[in-house]
Structures are given as C-alpha cells and as structure tokens.
Amino acid sequence: MRFNTAVLYDIENLLKGYNFSQSFIDRISLKEIYESIEKVEKVGNVAIQRAYANWSDPRLNVMKGDIVELGIDPIQIFGFSRGVQKNAADIQLAIDAIDLAHTKLAIEVFVVVSGDGGFASLAKKLHEYGKIVVGCAYKKSANRILEAVCDDFVWINDPDDMDEEEKISRGSDFKDPILIKMSKMLSPVKVENKEQMVSESKKILNWFYNDKECQYLLRNTGLNISIVKQALVYRMPEFNYLKLGFVKYVNLLRFICNGTKLCVVYKAPSEYRISCSATEISGFTKLEPIEEGNIHTTEKYRQLLLIDHPIFRLPSESILVHVAERLTQNRTQDKSIGYVLDMLDNNLLNYEQKSIKHALFSFVSANCFERNPEEAPISEQKFTLKLNDPDKMIEKLKEEMRNKLINLLGEIDEDVFNDIFLISSGS
C-alpha cells in the first residue's frame, strides 16, 4: 500500500484560541485523534504529518510525547499572543497543503484537523487538483460549510465536554431534577477496586428503580443512559469503565444490570435506554445482560490494547515472528524508521505493508529499540535494536502488553491473553 495521506493539524483551532487553561490542553490527545483518523476508509498510509502552533508557548509542552511518538513535524508559528497574526497558522497550513498537492504527487488524501470554515475554500481547491479531503474537528464547533464540502469527516472528543464531566463529578452542574434529587441523597464515594465499582454502580441502578418518579419512566419510556452515566461519575469520581474491561459504556450497563430488576433496551440506529426488565418499551428491543466472564475475550483485549499509551495494533503472530527475524538478521542499528520499513517491505513480499507496519510499531511500543534523539519526531530518530533474538523480542512484546492489560483490568486470563497472538487482525 502506498503512503498517500497527509495529516495537517491546526493546533490553534484544537485549542480554541490561546486563552486555554492547562487542564484543557491536558485533555487533548493527538494520539486519539490520529487513531480516529486511521479508521476512516478513505485514509491510506500516512506519509506526512504537520502541526501548526506557537510551539514556544510552554503550555504546549504536554503535547511533546504525542508529537514524538506519532512522528509529527511541529511547524512554528509566531504572533498569536498579540492577535495581529491570529490566522498565521491557517494561512501556513493552506499554503503547505497547496504546495504538497503540486510537489508531492503521491499525496492523494489531505486530512485537515480543524473546524475552521476558512478551510472550505482549501478543500474546494484541493478537489480541483483531484485530491480527497477529510475534515476532523469538534462536533459543536465545526463549520457546517466545511463539513459539507469534505469527502468525509471525523468527530473528536471536545475537552469542554470533559469539563462538564468534572462538574458532574462534583454534582454542581446537574440540570435534570432526577439527578439533583439523587445528589441530595447520595454522596460521592472513593472506590479502590473493581468489586467496589461494580457494587456502587448497582446501588445507583437500584436507587433509580426505587425512586417513584424514575420508576414511572423506567416502566413507560425508559431512562436515557446519559443520565445514568452522570450519576455514576458523580457517585464515583474515579469511575472508569475501562478498568472493568469495557470499551463501550453501553456494554458496562448491560453488565451491571445483571442481578438487578433493570435492563438495557435498544432502538435503531443508536438509541439506548434503561428500563424495567418486567415491562416492554414500545419500539425498543431488550438486550441480554453481559456476564462478567465475557470481559476476558481476545476481542476485548485487542480493543484495550489500542487505547491509550502504549498502543499495540497487532497483526497475526506469524507476521510478528517474521518481522522479528528480519530485524535481528539485518542487525538493525542506527537506521531511520523509513529505512526499516522499506527493508521489511522488500524482505516480506507475502505480507501487506500495513501489517508489517503494525508489527514494527508494536515492537517500538514494547521498547525493543533505542531511539535517538529521544526528543525528536519519530521520522527524525535513528533506531537501534536492543535485542538480537527474535524469541526475546516476542517475549518482550508480550510482557509489555500483559503489563498494560493488568494496569487496566487488575488481572487477566492468561489463556485468553495467549490466544491474542493466534488470531490475525486482518490488516
């Protein structure tokens, strides 16, 4: 597969200007944004990544890790603080996009990480050159014209929405009368383990069931699951359904409904509610509860390995083994990541380039390489293999993956963990 995609980040737009708080930027993850972009069918292998910002601002230092890991080139833009050159990043991004369209003919897909309506004109111009344009922005602040002219659009998490969850955890921003009532009767508690989190979650469900007003809703229309989530976040400020092994919140609800008189109901295309198990809600289908044992599956473990740092996007074990063998045979030392990828691609002709890339970056995530200089973008680093035995590389990879899953779940099923490597990711 060719490297045909450029991702251009308008950091000023992500920050919503430069009057942001440190807590706001702490909640922006370029890795999460990149992962969302990768899921878009129109997006191919990424050849170029550039991020436009006033990088001299010390508040942006928290992005350094993501910049280095993803191989993003930081483009320095001055002048934001005085407002005179407020659109300097937009202008430079647009100039670079047009330049790439003319000079890098292999680039067929442009991903613009910004909701600024000014980029609608850029998208139209890129279309004239036969290019595909994918937008990426916060749902609430994306310009509708930009959304309309893009060939696809990626919606990303808005840090302001996360601020709302912080307010909810203090019970200070409840507007729903049910939640206001609940906050007066139940106080936040500290949970220290998985069992306590499950127990407190069930207490919340039982509170809803026993409240007369809620009972009417549960029996007749169902209760929106967002209300339940707000209650859980309020009751347990440390609430994190990943720690219970669930990537999707709705599946957590199906799990904690076990042993209660409530269940999750569903209506196409994507509406979920909580209702009484003994009643039927018109237009909704009851979803069976999920048993706790279903948490420990190869599919679940693979999904969790794609969340947060380090990221492990696994191909089949045979590809991992062959990549490890080639790396040790070639004694990879002081080589660029591009050189290593080309070497693997030329030696492993029976495998897709994307699978080879996933295998290589899984070994990178497992800290199998020395990377110099550490502070440089990944595209500018030199890689030296620490281990010269492919079996030890596989063991190191498994060790780092196991540690990540244990940090998320507390404990893992070793048989299920070992089965991860027997299933091809299909990519």
C-alpha positions in Angstrom: 0.0 0.0 0.0 1.3 3.4 -0.9 1.9 6.2 1.6 -0.6 8.7 0.1 -2.0 10.7 3.0 -1.0 14.0 4.7 -2.4 15.0 8.1 -2.3 18.7 8.9 -3.2 19.8 12.4 -4.4 23.3 13.1 -3.4 23.3 16.8 -4.8 26.8 17.4 -8.3 25.5 16.4 -8.0 22.5 18.6 -7.1 24.9 21.5 -10.0 27.2 20.6 -7.5 30.1 20.6 -4.7 30.7 23.0 -6.7 31.6 26.1 -6.9 28.0 27.1 -6.2 26.6 30.6 -3.6 23.9 31.3 -6.3 21.5 32.3 -8.0 22.0 28.9 -4.9 21.1 26.9 -4.1 18.2 29.2 -7.3 16.6 27.9 -6.3 16.9 24.2 -4.7 13.7 22.9 -3.2 13.8 19.4 -2.8 10.0 19.6 -6.6 9.6 20.0 -7.2 12.0 17.1 -4.7 10.1 14.9 -6.4 6.7 15.8 -9.8 8.2 14.8 -8.4 9.4 11.5 -6.8 6.0 10.8 -10.3 4.3 11.0 -11.6 6.3 8.0 -11.8 4.1 4.9 -10.6 6.9 2.6 -7.4 7.4 4.6 -4.4 5.4 3.5 -0.9 5.1 4.9 0.2 8.5 6.4 3.3 9.9 4.7 3.3 13.4 6.2 2.1 14.9 9.5 2.5 18.6 10.4 1.2 20.5 13.4 0.9 24.3 13.2 1.2 26.2 16.5 3.2 28.7 18.5 5.4 25.9 20.0 7.3 28.4 22.1 4.3 28.6 24.4 5.4 26.4 27.4 1.8 25.2 27.9 2.2 23.1 24.7 5.0 21.0 26.2 2.4 18.4 27.3 1.9 17.6 23.6 5.6 16.7 23.1 5.1 13.0 23.8 2.4 12.6 21.2 4.4 14.7 18.7 7.4 12.5 19.1 5.6 9.2 19.1 3.4 9.9 16.0 6.3 11.5 14.0 4.5 14.8 13.6 6.6 17.7 12.4 5.9 20.7 14.6 5.7 23.9 12.4 6.5 27.0 14.4 4.0 29.9 14.1 4.6 33.2 15.9 2.4 36.1 16.7 -0.8 34.6 18.2 -0.4 36.3 21.6 -0.7 39.8 20.1 -3.6 39.0 17.8 -2.1 40.7 14.8 -1.3 37.4 13.1 -4.2 35.5 14.5 -4.7 33.5 11.3 -1.0 32.8 10.7 -1.4 29.0 11.3 -4.4 28.8 9.0 -2.5 30.6 6.2 0.6 28.5 6.6 -1.4 25.3 6.7 -3.3 26.2 3.5 0.0 27.2 1.7 1.6 23.9 2.7 -1.4 21.9 1.5 -1.4 23.5 -1.9 2.4 23.1 -2.1 2.1 19.4 -1.3 -0.6 19.0 -3.9 1.8 20.3 -6.6 5.1 18.9 -5.4 4.2 15.5 -3.7 2.0 13.9 -6.4 1.8 10.7 -4.4 -0.3 12.5 -1.7 -3.9 11.8 -2.7 -5.6 12.4 0.7 -5.5 15.5 2.8 -6.7 15.3 6.4 -7.3 18.8 7.9 -7.7 18.7 11.6 -9.7 21.9 12.1 -13.3 23.1 12.2 -12.4 26.5 10.8 -14.8 27.4 7.9 -11.9 29.1 6.1 -10.6 25.7 5.1 -13.8 25.1 3.0 -12.1 27.1 0.2 -8.9 25.0 0.6 -11.0 21.8 0.3 -12.6 23.0 -2.9 -9.2 23.9 -4.4 -7.8 20.5 -3.5 -10.8 18.9 -5.2 -9.8 20.8 -8.3 -6.5 19.0 -8.2 -8.3 15.7 -7.8 -7.5 15.2 -4.1 -9.6 13.7 -1.4 -10.2 15.9 1.7 -11.2 14.6 5.1 -12.1 17.1 7.9 -11.6 16.5 11.6 -13.0 18.7 14.4 -15.2 19.0 17.4 -18.8 18.4 16.6 -20.1 21.5 18.3 -17.7 24.0 16.8 -17.1 22.6 13.2 -18.2 24.9 10.4 -21.1 23.4 8.5 -19.9 24.6 5.1 -16.5 22.9 5.8 -18.3 19.7 6.8 -20.4 19.8 3.7 -17.5 20.1 1.2 -15.3 17.5 2.8 -15.4 13.9 1.4 -15.6 12.6 4.9 -15.5 14.0 8.5 -14.0 12.7 11.7 -15.6 13.8 15.0 -13.3 14.0 18.0 -13.8 14.4 21.8 -14.2 18.0 22.9 -12.2 18.9 26.1 -15.1 21.2 27.1 -17.4 18.2 27.2 -14.9 16.6 29.6 -15.1 19.7 31.7 -18.8 19.0 32.0 -18.0 15.6 33.4 -15.7 17.2 36.0 -18.6 19.5 37.1 -20.9 16.4 37.2 -18.5 14.6 39.5 -18.9 17.5 41.9 -22.7 17.5 41.5 -22.5 21.2 40.8 -23.9 21.3 37.3 -26.9 19.0 37.4 -29.9 20.3 35.5 -32.1 17.1 35.4 -34.4 17.1 38.5 -33.8 13.4 39.0 -30.0 13.9 39.3 -30.5 16.9 41.6 -32.6 14.7 43.9 -30.1 11.9 43.8 -27.2 14.2 44.6 -29.0 15.3 47.8 -29.5 11.7 48.9 -26.2 10.1 47.8 -22.7 11.5 48.4 -19.6 10.7 46.3 -17.5 7.8 47.5 -14.0 6.6 46.8 -13.7 3.2 45.1 -10.5 1.3 45.3 -11.1 -1.8 43.3 -13.2 -3.4 40.6 -15.6 -5.0 43.1 -16.4 -1.7 44.7 -17.0 0.0 41.4 -19.5 -2.7 40.4 -21.2 -2.6 43.8 -21.6 1.2 43.7 -22.8 1.0 40.1 -25.6 -1.4 41.1 -26.5 0.9 44.0 -27.1 3.7 41.6 -29.3 1.5 39.4 -31.3 0.4 42.5 -31.7 4.0 43.5 -33.3 4.7 40.1 -35.5 1.7 40.4 -36.8 2.6 43.9 -37.4 6.3 43.2 -41.1 6.7 42.3 -40.6 9.3 39.6 -37.8 7.2 38.0 -39.9 4.1 38.2 -42.6 5.6 36.1 -40.0 6.5 33.4 -38.4 3.1 33.6 -41.7 1.3 33.1 -43.1 3.6 30.3 -40.5 5.4 28.3 -37.1 4.2 29.7 -34.4 6.3 31.1 -31.7 7.8 28.9 -28.3 6.1 29.6 -26.6 9.5 29.7 -28.4 10.3 33.0 -27.1 7.0 34.4 -23.6 7.9 33.3 -23.8 11.3 35.0 -25.0 9.6 38.2 -22.1 7.1 38.1 -19.5 9.8 37.5 -21.0 11.8 40.4 -21.0 8.8 42.8 -17.5 7.6 41.8 -15.2 10.4 40.7 -12.7 7.6 39.7 -15.3 5.9 37.6 -13.7 4.3 34.5 -15.4 1.5 32.7 -12.1 0.6 31.0 -11.0 -0.8 34.4 -13.9 -3.2 34.2 -12.8 -4.3 30.8 -15.4 -2.5 28.7 -14.5 -0.3 25.7 -18.2 0.7 25.3 -20.2 2.3 28.1 -23.4 0.6 27.0 -21.8 -2.8 27.5 -20.8 -1.8 31.0 -24.5 -1.0 31.7 -25.5 -4.4 30.4 -23.0 -6.0 32.8 -24.1 -4.1 35.9 -27.8 -4.7 35.1 -27.0 -8.3 36.0 -28.8 -9.1 39.3 -31.0 -6.0 39.2 -34.6 -5.5 38.0 -33.4 -3.3 35.1 -32.1 -3.9 31.6 -30.7 -2.0 28.6 -33.1 -1.6 25.7 -32.1 -0.5 22.1 -33.8 1.3 19.2 -32.1 1.7 15.8 -30.0 3.3 14.8 -28.2 4.1 18.1 -30.6 4.9 20.9 -30.1 3.1 24.3 -32.2 3.4 27.5 -32.5 1.7 30.8 -35.9 0.1 31.6 -37.6 -2.3 33.9 -36.9 -5.9 32.9 -40.6 -6.8 33.6 -42.0 -4.3 31.1 -41.8 -3.6 27.4 -41.0 -0.2 25.9 -42.6 0.4 22.5 -40.1 0.4 19.7 -37.2 -0.9 21.8 -35.6 -4.3 22.0 -34.2 -5.7 25.2 -30.5 -6.5 25.2 -29.4 -9.5 27.2 -27.2 -8.8 30.2 -23.5 -9.5 29.8 -21.9 -11.9 32.2 -18.6 -10.9 33.9 -16.8 -13.8 32.1 -17.3 -12.0 28.8 -14.9 -9.3 29.8 -12.0 -11.6 29.2 -12.1 -12.3 25.5 -9.4 -11.9 22.8 -11.5 -9.3 21.0 -11.8 -7.2 24.3 -8.1 -7.5 25.0 -7.3 -6.4 21.4 -9.6 -3.4 21.8 -8.0 -2.4 25.1 -4.5 -2.6 23.6 -5.5 0.1 21.1 -6.5 2.5 23.9 -4.0 5.0 25.5 -0.3 4.6 25.6 1.5 2.3 24.6 -0.5 1.3 21.5 -0.3 -2.3 20.3 -2.0 -2.8 16.9 -1.3 -6.5 16.2 -1.2 -8.5 13.1 -1.0 -12.3 13.3 1.8 -14.0 15.3 3.4 -15.3 12.1 3.9 -11.7 10.8 5.3 -10.7 14.2 7.7 -13.6 14.1 8.9 -12.9 10.6 9.3 -9.2 11.3 11.3 -10.0 14.4 13.5 -12.5 12.5 14.2 -9.9 9.7 15.1 -7.2 12.2 17.6 -9.4 14.1 19.0 -10.8 10.9 19.7 -7.4 9.5 21.1 -6.2 12.8 19.1 -3.0 12.7 21.4 -0.3 14.0 21.2 3.5 13.7 18.6 3.4 11.0 15.6 5.6 10.3 12.1 4.3 10.6 11.6 4.7 6.9 14.7 2.6 6.2 13.5 -0.1 8.5 10.0 -0.2 6.9 11.5 -0.3 3.4 13.8 -3.2 4.4 11.0 -5.2 5.9 8.7 -4.5 3.0 11.4 -5.7 0.5 12.1 -8.9 2.5 8.5 -9.8 3.4 6.8 -9.7 0.0 4.0 -12.1 1.0 2.6 -9.7 3.7 0.7 -6.4 3.3 2.7 -3.3 4.1 0.1 -2.2 6.7 0.5 -5.5 8.6 4.3 -5.1 8.6 4.0 -1.5 9.8 1.7 -2.6 12.7 4.2 -5.3 13.7 7.1 -2.9 13.6 5.4 -0.3 15.7 4.2 -2.9 18.2 7.9 -3.7 18.8 8.6 0.0 19.1 5.8 0.4 21.7 7.3 -2.6 23.5 10.6 -0.6 23.9 12.6 -3.1 21.8 14.6 -0.2 20.2 16.9 2.6 21.4 15.7 5.8 19.7 17.9 8.8 19.3 17.5 11.6 19.8 14.5 10.8 22.1 13.1 14.3 21.9 13.0 14.3 18.1 10.0 13.4 15.9 9.9 9.7 15.1 10.7 10.4 11.5 14.0 12.0 12.5 15.1 9.4 15.0 17.6 6.6 14.5 16.6 3.2 15.7 18.9 0.5 17.1 17.5 -2.9 18.1 18.2 -3.7 21.8 17.5 -7.5 21.4 19.2 -9.8 18.9 17.0 -12.8 19.5 13.5 -12.9 17.8 12.1 -15.0 20.6 13.2 -12.5 23.2 11.6 -9.7 21.1 8.3 -11.6 21.1 8.6 -12.2 24.8 9.3 -8.5 25.4 6.2 -7.6 23.4 4.0 -10.0 25.3 5.4 -8.7 28.6 4.6 -5.0 27.8 1.1 -6.0 26.5 0.4 -8.0 29.6 1.5 -5.1 31.8 -0.8 -2.7 30.0 -3.8 -5.0 30.3 -3.1 -5.7 34.0 -2.9 -1.9 34.6 -6.4 -1.5 33.0 -8.1 -4.6 34.4 -6.3 -5.5 37.6 -5.9 -9.1 36.4 -6.1 -11.0 33.1 -6.9 -14.5 31.9 -3.6 -15.9 30.7 -5.2 -18.4 28.3 -7.2 -15.6 26.6 -4.1 -13.4 26.5 -2.1 -16.1 24.7 -4.9 -16.6 22.2 -4.5 -12.9 21.1 -1.5 -14.0 19.0 -3.3 -16.8 17.3 -5.8 -14.5 15.6 -5.0 -12.4 12.6 -6.1 -8.8 12.8 -7.0 -8.9 9.2 -4.9 -5.8 8.5 
